[in-house]
């Protein structure tokens, strides 16, 4: 089974009033299999996020910014998976040996 290749992806997070200066992430992937994690339990995925970093910095910082943006821009759209990941990664910040 071959993985689909994403050559370029731009993600913008912002409110309609902030469209002039949206915050975004721009990534180029050569091999999706190295860049995308499949379905994993929250603790395993959180550890992978906590340990990993890319050209823009630590993946945990991206997760923290994404969770904050979702809370601020759309508080009514609670995402239980995103919240669980954020809580577990923050726990790893305090207790990495567990």
Secondary structure, 3 states (H helix, E strand, C coil): CCCCCCCCEEEEECCHHHHHHCEEEEECCCCHHHHCCCCCCHHHHHHHHHHCEECCEEHHHHHHHHHHHHHHHCCCCCCHHHHHHHHHHHHHHHCCCC
